[in-house]
């Protein structure tokens, strides 16, 4: 999935320079790391579980090397162990590879390779590439032979990948290929760079070029050749690198949170990849048929904390409304101590970004103690929750650095929509692949949200209102605002305002109405008018196919998709709104006070 690749061919301490570039990519993955290079006639591969700092402490003297590749991992296939860490080698240790992406057909390739006598040392999808290359390389390895072999192997792979290779016989050369996963080349005073993202190049290279899909790059000290899909030399646009290192690690964005909101489309695309087809078919081969059957027929209990709990509210409504089945959502910290009604006929779906949330882990163990089966929706493959659950659905959102969750929530909602489609929920499966496009449309109009946030920055209190799926979105939107702006915010199903909270509406109070539901739109408009009549300021987040309520002082229009998919679209807009509110107030957005990214205590 979203891992970090760094490579360097040049002068000086090549291995040390490569590791320094890798360190600046650690936000892309930090559960294991490794480096490979040829020196003194042998291929040296060093790997470890843990951070790049741990890898640095194990380095040998690499000053004789002239080319090296390194990798920092975000585990998707196999737990974060030294054996699963990149780089991976072939049987004879002639070559080593690093990989960013997912090889969807790795299982069938592994079986065929094992039948032909290859010995696998890891659980990863990546290692199949090394063995496939081994088969296609003859006894004499030249740059041309390695490039041809890599191109042939790429033709056998399904999925997304950026791959870089070093070979014992070519100590000064890196050969790399890009298909859908990002890969850059850079040129600088000391040599030639390869990286999966810009931060590795900043301060080292003075210019860079972006490889296009199908490009193959041959990287040598102070030289790079780029070949297109047809094998011919191509010219790519070189551009100067002007960013400083601090800015580059955020991809040019002022905060990780804003960067990660803009990664929502990628998080959705990766979560759907290999699972949802253009024909509307959804296949989740990683989930056993028994668990899918329970999702369809058994009592389903969604359990999580914080943002993930709000995804549970979405899942609960999805099963109730589209499948007419019994489902409920519970906060994990209450589940364990509330004598939950779960037994052998219950499926408990546990959602967590980190997979290490203490309350959610405790709930999973309590559910299993009572005989229930468990399905984990997590973003970290090697996490405790992923290891302990009966089945796992990975969200593939990639590392999320900002404490306030954004793209992880969008990926969780997407994963739940996949689950619903896989077990027969009708009405939106064909539109799943339209979701990234709709989210990009919201992001392209972020200036409108920025202007609205500026108008509302002096508000002393917010109420977020919605009905149906929009009520679940309201809960998450209120949490986002209070997490990073420290403004008091509450969420209610819109009809509940008149049962008490309406007493708090006065000048200086803002009401955000989320309007994507057709059958109750007129009632929603009336609820917002009640707030307007009491001098509240009303901000409407409204689907393009609905009339904007008359009560709205300002409106942001959303691209229209089937109702079960709208939460990912509307929440992207409201994540941006929370961000711009906090920025206007000068708050520390990526590290809000009193909060931590992964809550590992009860």
N, C-alpha and C positions, 0 to 999 in steps of 0.2 A: 504494500500500500504506500503510504506517504513516508518514505525513508529518505535519508540524506546520502548523496554520493559526492565524493570529492576525489579528484585525480590531479596529478601534477607530473610533468616531464620537464626537467630543466637542470639547473645547477644549484650548488649549495647543499644544505641538508634536506634532500628531497622528501624523505619520510616525515621529518618534523614539519616541513611546510605543508605537506598534505594533511597531516593531523590537525594543524592549526586551521586550515580551511574547513575541515570536518567539524571542528568545535563550533564554528559559526553556523553550522546547519543542525545543531543538536535540538533545536525546537521542532524539527521534523521527525524526531525519534530519539529515544534516550534509554531504551531498555537493554541494548547491547551494541557493541562496536567492534570494528576490526580493520586491518590494513594488510595489503599484500604488495610485494615487490620482488624483483629478481636481483640477486647480488651474488657474486662469486660462483656463478654457475648453478645456483639453487634458487628455488622459489620459496620465499619466506612468507608465511601467513600467520599473523598474530590476531587473536580474537579474545573477547571477554564478555561476560555478562556485566551490564552496568553502563557507566557513562564514558565519555571520551577521555575524561581525566583518568579513569581507571586504565584505559588502554594506553595512555601516555606513560603511565608508571611502569608498564611492561615492555616498553620499546627497547630494542637492541640498537646498536650503532648502525644507522642506515645511511651514513654519509657516502657510501660507495654506490648507492642506488642512483639511477638516473630517471626512473619513472615509478610511480606508486599509485594505487587506488585505495580508497578507504570508504567506510560505510558506517552509518549510525542507524539503528533499526527501530521501527515501530512494528511490533510483532503482529502478524496476521496468520501465518501458517506455522504452528509450533510455538511453544512457550519461549520466553526470553532466556535462553541458555547459551552457554559458550558454543555448544554443538550447532545450534540454530543460527548463530551470529554469522554475518557475512564478513569476509569473502568466502565463497565456496569453491572447492577444487574438484578436479576430475579424479579418477581412480589412481592415476600415476603421478599426480601432483605436477603436471606440466604447465597447467594454467589455473588461474583463479578469476572469479567473476564477482561483481556486485550488481545488485538489481533493485530498482525502485518500481513498484507496480504489483500486479497480480497476474499469475499465469493460471487461467481458468481451467485448462485441460491438463494440469500437471499430474493428476492422479493416473490417468490413462497412460501418459508418457512414462511415468515412473514404473508402472507395471511392465511395459514393453522393455524398458532399459534393464530392469532387474532380470527379466527372462533372458536377456542377452549377456548377462553376467556382471553388470555394473553393481558396485557396492555403494549404498547410500549411507551417509554419516549423519544426516539431519532429517527433520520433519518438514523442511521448507519446500515451497513450490519452486524456489530459485535453483536448487541444486540440479534439477533436471537439465537446465541450460548447460551447465558445466559438462555433464556426461554426453549430451548431444553434440557439443563441440568436440569432445574427445574423439567421438566416432568419425567425425568428418575431417579431422586433421591427420595428415600422413606423418611419416617419420621425420620429414624435413619441414620445418615450420618457417614460412616466410610471412611478411606482412600481407601480401596478396592472398596467400592461402588462408590466413586467419580471418581476413575480411570476408572472403568468399564463404568460409564455413559459418561465420556469424550470420551472414545474410541468409544462408540456407536454413539454419536453425530458426531464425525469426519466422520463416515461412511455415514452420511447424507449430508455432505458438499461437494460442488464443488468449486475448486479454490485453492488458496495458503493461508496458515495460520500457524502462531505460536501462541499458546494460553496458557495463564497462569491463574489459578483459585485459589482463596482463599475462604474459607467457614467459616461461623460463628461457626460451630460445631467443626472445626479443626484449632484452632488458631495458631498452630505452623507448619502448612504444606502448601506448594504450590504444586499443581499438574499442569504439563505443557505437551503440546504435540506439535510436530513439523511436518508440511507437507509443504515442498518446501520453506517456509520462514525460515531464519536462527534462531537458538537458541543455546545458550551455557550454560554450567553449570561450576561453579568455586568453589574451596575450599580454604579457608583461615583461618587465626588465629581466627577470630570472628564468622565464620559460613559459610553457603553455599549460593552461588550466582546463579542467573539466569539472562541472558541478551540476547538481540538480536544482540549485537556486542561486540567486545573485549574491547573498551574503558571503559565500565562500570566495568570491572573486574580488570583493571590495578591499582595497588596500594592497592587493597583490597583482591584479591585472589592471591595465589602463584602458582596455577595450574588450568588447565581448560580442559574440554572435549567438543567436538562438537557433538550435537545430530544429528542423521541421520534421514532421512525421515521415519515417522512412529513411531519414538521413543516417549515413554511417560516417563516423569521424575517425581519422587516424591521427593520433596526437603524439608528437615527438618534441624534444627540446627545441623551442623557438620555431616550431612549424606545425601546421595543422592542415590536413586535406579533408574536405567534406565531399562525400559522394552521395548522389541522390538515389532514388529507388532503382533507377536503371543502371546503376554502377558507374555513371559518368561523373566527372568532377563538376561541382556546382559552386557558385558564389553565393554566400549568404551575407546579409548586411551587417557590417561591423559598426558598433556604436560605442562612443566613449562612456566610461563608468565615472559618474560624478558624485555618487552617494558616499556619505561617510558610513562607517561600519554600524554605528548605533541605529541609523535609519534603515540600513539595508536588511538587518535581521528581521525587521517588520515588513519587508517587501516594499518599502517606500511609504507605508502607512504610518501615521503618527502613533497608533496604538495597535497592539495585537488584537484587541477586540474588534476594531474596524476591519483589520485584515481578515479575521476569521468570519465575520459577517459576509464579506465579499467572497469567501470560500464556500458559502452555502451551496451554490450550484454544483461545485465539484464534489462536495460531501454527498449530495443527492445522487449525482451521476455514478459515483463509486459504489454507493449502497445499492443502486439498482443494477449495476453492471453484472451481466451473467445470470441475472435473476428474473428480469422483466424483459419480454420481447416486444418487438414492434407490433406483433399480432395480438397483443393483449394477454399472452400466456405468461404466467408467473410460476417459476419452479425454484423451490428452496431445497436443493439436494442435501444441504448440510443438516437439515432437520429431519430426524427419523419419522417415518410414516406414523408411528404410534403417537408421537407428540402432535403432529399435524391433525391426526384424528381426534385427539383430546381437545385441541383448539376448536374443532368444528362441533364436537358433541358434548364435551364435559363442561362442568362449572369452571369458569376462568376467573382468576383473581390476579389483578395487576398490582404490583407492589414496587415502590421506589421512594426516593426523597427529593425534595426541592424541585428543580427543573424537570428531572426525570419523572417525578410524580405527576407533573402537569402533562407529560407525554402519556402517562397512564390514563389520565382523564380522557384523552383523545381515544386511546385504545378501547376503553370501556364503552364509549359512545359508538365507536365503529362497530363493535360486535352486537351491541344492543339494537341499533337502528337498522343496520344492513343485514344482519343475520338473525335478528329476533331471538337472541339467546341470552342466557343469564351471565352477566359479567359485572364485576365490581372492582373499584380501585381503592387502595388503602395506603396511607403513609406508612413507610417501613418501620418507623420508630413506634408506631401504635400496633402494628401487626403482631409483633412478638409477644406483647403483654396484654393482648385484647382477646385471648382465647378464640382465635379465628376459626370459622367453620370451614375447615379444609380436611380432606381425607383422601383415600385412594382414588376417588373419582374426581379429583380437583387438579387442574393445571395452574400452577402459580408462575406468572410471567414477571420476572424481575428485571428492572431497567436501571442501568448505571453507566455513566461515561467511563469512569476509571475501573469499575469492577472491584474496587477496594472499599467502597462505602460501608462502614461498620454496621449501621442499622440495616442496610439491605442484605449484607452477608448473614447477619443474625436472623433476619426474616427467612432467607433461603434455607438455613439450617433447621429452623423451626418447622417450615413447611415439609421438609423431607422427613423430619422426625415424626410428623403426623401422617406420613404415607403419601403425600402429594408428589406429583412429578413437577420438575422445574425447567423452565426455559429462560435463559438469560439473553437479554439484548444489551450488548456491551460494545465499547469502542476499543478495548484492549484485550487482545487474544490471550495473553498469558496471565491475565488477572486471576485473583482468587475466585471471583464469581464465575468466570468462564470455566475454570477447572472443576468447580464443584457442581455446576448445574448439569442436568441430564442432557440438555441440548443448548446450543449457542447460535445466535444470529448476530454476526458482527455488523456494526454500523458503518465502518470504514470512513469515518469522518477525518481521520488523521489526528495528529497531536493538537490539542487545544490549550493554549498558553494562558489566555485571559481567564481570570477567575470566574467571571460571569459567563455561563455557558451560552453559546450561540449556535454554531454549526453542529454541535453534538445533539442539541435538541431537534434541529431540523432533520438530522439523520435518523434520530429515534422515531420521529413521526413518519418518516419515509419507510423505515423498517416495519412499523406497525401496519402501514398501508399495504406493504408487500404481504405481510401475514394474512391480512384480511382478504386480499385478492387470491392468495394461494389456497384458501379454504372455502372459497366460493362467494365472497362478498361481491355483489354485482355493482356495476355502474361507473367504475372509474379506472379499471385496470388498463384500458387502452390509452388512458390519458397520463399514466405515470411518467412516461418519457417526455411529456410536455412540461413537467414540473421545473426542471432546471431553467428552461427558457423563460417561464413566467417569473421565476425568482430574479433572473438577470434583468428583466424589464423593471422590476421594482428597484433594483440596485442602480439602474441607469437614471432613475429619477430621484436619487437621494437628495439632490439639492432642494427639492420641494419639502422633504421631511426636515431637512436642516433649517429651512425658513420657518416652518411651523414650530419647531422646537425653540427657536429664538423668540417667537411670539409668546410661548407659554412658559418660558424660563423662570418667570417671577411667580408662577402659581405655587401656592403653599400646600396643596393637597390634590391628589388625583383619584378618580374613580374610573376603573375600566369595566365596561359593560358589554355583554354579548349574550346570545341565546344559542343553545345547541353546541356545536363545535366551537363557536365563537366565545362561549362562556369559558371553555377550557383554555383558549388562547388568552382571554382576559386575565386569567390567573397567572399565566407565565409572563405576560406583558407587565403586570403590576410588580411582579418579583424583579424583573429586569430593571425597572426604573428605580425601585428602592435600593437594590443591591449597589448600584454604581453612582446614583445621584444623591442618595440619602434623603429623598423626598418621600413623605408619607404617601403610600398608594395602596388602594384596596381594589379587589375585583368582586363583582357580583353578577349572577344571572340577572339580566336587565329588569325582569319583573319584580325582583326582590327589593329594588331601591325604595319603593313606596311603603315597604314594611319596616321602616326605621332609618336606613342610611340617608334618605332624602332630607332629613332634618339637618344634615351637615352641609348641604349645598348652599353656598353664599358667594358673593364676589371674591375672587381669588382662588376658587376651587375649579378645577378643570375636569371635565368628563370626556372620556374617550369611548366612543361607540364603535364597536366592530360589527360590521353589517355585511355578511356574505350569505345569509340564510333567506330564502325566498318566502317560505310559508309563514314566517313571523315578522316579515320586514315592516309591515304597517304598525305592528305592536311595538317593534323596536323604535320606530320613528316617534311614536307617542311617548315612550320612556325617555327619549332624549329631549323631547319638548318639555317634559316635566322638569328636567334639570335646567333647561334654558329659562323657563318661567321663574325660576328661583335665583336668577342671575349667575348661574354657572356658565363657564365657557365650554363650548362643545366642539370636539374634534372628531370627525367621522372618518373611519377607515372603511371604504365602501367598494364592493365589487363593481366593475364597470357596467354590468348588466342590470344593476339596481339603481333606482332613483336616489339621489343624495337626500337624506332627511332634511326637511326645512329648518330644523333646529340647529344645524351645523354652522358654526362660525368659520370653520375651515375644513377642507376635505382632501384626503389622499385617495386616489383611485387605484384599485387593484386589478390586475389581469384576471379574467374569469376562468376557472377550472371547475370540475365537479366538486360539490360541497365538501366531501371528505378530504380533498387535497388542498383546500383553501387555507388551513392552518399554517402550512409551511410558507405560503405566500404572504399572508397577513402578518405572521410573526416576524418575517424578515423585515417588513416595514417598521414594526414596533421595536425590534432590536435596534434598528438605526435611530428611531426616535429616542430611545433610552440613552444611546450613545451620545447623540447631539445635545440632549438635555444635560448630561453629566459634563460634557466638554464646556458648555456655556457656563456652568457653575464652577469650573476649575477643579473638578474632582479627580483623584488618582484612579483612572478608569480600569487599568489592568490589574491593580492590586487594591481593591476596595477594603476599607477598614474592617477588622474583626472577622474576615472571611478567609477560607482556604479553598484551594482547588479540589482536593480530595479529602473528604471528612472521614478519617479512619478511627474515630472514637465515637462511642455512643453518648 
